[in-house]
Amino acid sequence: MDPKQALQELEKMGADGLTAHELIDLKVTGGLTYNDFLILPGYINFPADQVSLETKVTRNIALKAPFLSSPMDTVTETSMAITMALLGGIGILHNNCTADEQAAMVRKVKKFENGFITDPIVLSAKHKIRDVLEIKRKLGFAGIPITDSGKVGGKLVGIVTNRDIGFCEDDEAELETVMTTKVVTAEHGVTLQEANRILRESKKGKLPIVDSEGNLVSLVARSDLLKNRDYPWASKHPQTKQLLVGAAIGTRLADRERLAKLVDAGLDLVVIDSSQGNSSFQIDIIKHIKSTYGDRVDVLAGNVVTRDQAANLIAAGADGLRIGMGSGSICITQEVMAVGRPQGTGVFQVSQFARKFGVPTVADGGIGNIGHIAKALSLGASCVMMGGLLAGTTESPGEYFFLDGKRLKKYRGMGSLDAMEKNDSDNSGSQARYFSESDTVKVAQGVTGAVVDKGSIKQFVPYLITGLQHSLQDMGVPHLSQLWEMVDDGRVRFERRSAAAQIEGGVHGLFSFEKRLYK
């Protein structure tokens, strides 16, 4: 045949591979997970670094990177949540703690980076140096404006910084004896761009914003200016410019009080944390959240793996759905309870249904590498939630220890007995997640283990982002939002792979090898 007729001949034969619906055919294959299939390559006419990963985690919250950290007590606390938001994702704070402890974590994330800080920490001239040191211990900064009333709205009389108190030995000294009284300020109404210019030119760390009478209105921090430069993908609230943060709650009545404290601290996204989300308890709390807080906070409901489960939560008002039951590396729900679903099938079935109602979905569990992230997204998920993949990083809670020459960190499932026994039942998000707080005998649905040190997510997450961009490039998809359109209309194709094919697709036939993932 004439080579010039190749495209016409292809049109006659039809595209290679399977559509997503042909791949996830329950009557033919049963349930599939990520390792059971591959995505076939597409056509590349764009560079990888131009691939957009912008997506929505819920109806109202958009991210530049489709990544969430899991609400586990060995994965996400303040440090993880801050860094995830700086890198374009969002961290979900665990609830295996008291409500006050969780609210304090939310507050620290919201205070970390702001545009105009409208509710800065303020002291009066009669406060002591020890008060500044206590704030520094709790929140990590010591640049504090001083007003005559000790509150926002009072007349600005000075400012205290680390330089003012660094060499003072008397913690009981009043701030009026050490504070700087000649303060560079800007008038209320100044733009953020102009405020940042004043900070650069004055070489100061903080810029108080005052009204015409010299009363403190807000504050701008130089550290935030530097973060804006270093983290252009940072996930921020469109109005306040504060970092976005999520937090988990359960479905008990006490969780309504917990949520009130979280919202008061500035929470953006509440994740209803349940291993089986299709319950009257979850439906009731979704309705409570929507009627009480409206659009102040978005609701990510779950977990679900079937359309039947999803329908009830969508009807109740969920802004997003979390998909997964028993697929995590430390989860044994499928083994112990005989209930769950292979993750690939669950993500596809729920996402296809939820998309009809404009509800984004989050694939939670079974994410072990970049390929799994790409497959979850190709099956319809808007984002992925990662636990084990982020455990062992510098930002995850816990101390490192050495075993057989390897640097490790503890990692446990929230259904493990270890996690359930951390707090009393009233403050155990772990027990509530598995409906176990009233049980005399605790039945574990997770295990406790250890993972190898992965270093900081400041290097690891950019590796995931770059790898995902290259994956989408190989598929011929320039924008994540186009991926789902191209899957639906059959332009992105799939193929099942046998056990032998899975071996072939990994490292094989070598005496030894070193697997370095990124530099």
Buried (B, 14 or more C-beta within 10 A) or exposed (E): EEEEEEEEEEEEEEEEBBBBEBBBBEEEBEBBBBBBBBBBBBEEEBEBEEBBBBBBBBBBBBBBBBBBBBBBBBBBBBBBBBBBBBBBBBBBBBBBBBBEBBBBBBBBBBBBBBBBBEEBBBBBBEBBBEBBBEBBEEBEBBBBBBBBEBEBEBBBBBBBBEEBBEEEEEEEBBBBEBBBEEBBBBEBEBEBEEBBBBBEEEEBBBBBBBBEEBBBBBBBBBBBBEBBEEBEBBBBBEEBBBBBBBBBBBBBEBBBEBBBBBBEBBBBBBBBBBBBBBBEBBBBBBEBBBEEBEEEBBBBBBBBBBEEBBBBBBEBBBBBBBBBBBBBBBBBBBEBBEEBBBBBBBBBBBBBBBBEEEBBBBBBBBBEEBBBBBBBBBBBBBBBBBBBBBBBBBBBBBEEEEEEEEEBBBBBBBBBBBBBEBBEBEBBBBBBBBBBBEEEEBEBBBBBBBBEEBEEBBEBBBBBBBBBBBBBBBBBBBBBBBBBEBBBEBBBBBEBBEEEBEEEEEEEEEEEEEEEEEE
